[in-house]
Amino acid sequence: MSTKTQLISQGIGRRKKATATVSLFLGTGNLSINDENAEKYFQYNLTYLSSIEAPLKKLELDKEYDIIVKVLGGGLTGQAEAVRLGIARALCKIKIENRSPLKREGFLSCDSRVKERKKYGLKKARKASQFSKR
């Protein structure tokens, strides 16, 4: 994608192992993730795409900003939620009035749950082998 000149705002979103750095530019509503079109990056999955665009649609700003995202780690679900949080945080930096409708919809709450580590002697974090009486 071409390099934009006027950076409006930036936001960082995290979910599980995924971290997304979101940059907003004045534009026409293009969304690129890791130098790829968002639809192609998220494999044309409408659930991920609608989740990402939800903060913009809530504020009716979906055609005003071009968004460039660098995302690392995790799977597609964690990355999509990290991008959504990063977009919501960037929109709050632009205008403080954007905060209350985004907070009401839950776009600014960080889901801090991560995978629990595997314990010694168990098969997974909590799964044990079957008990044998004899």
Secondary structure, 3 states (H helix, E strand, C coil): CCCCCCEEEEEEEEECCEEEEEEEEECCCCEEECCEEHHHHCCCCHHHHHHHHHHHHHCCCCCCEEEEEEEECCCHHHHHHHHHHHHHHHHHHHCHHHHHHHHHHCCCCCCCCCCCCCCCCCCCCCCCCCCCCC
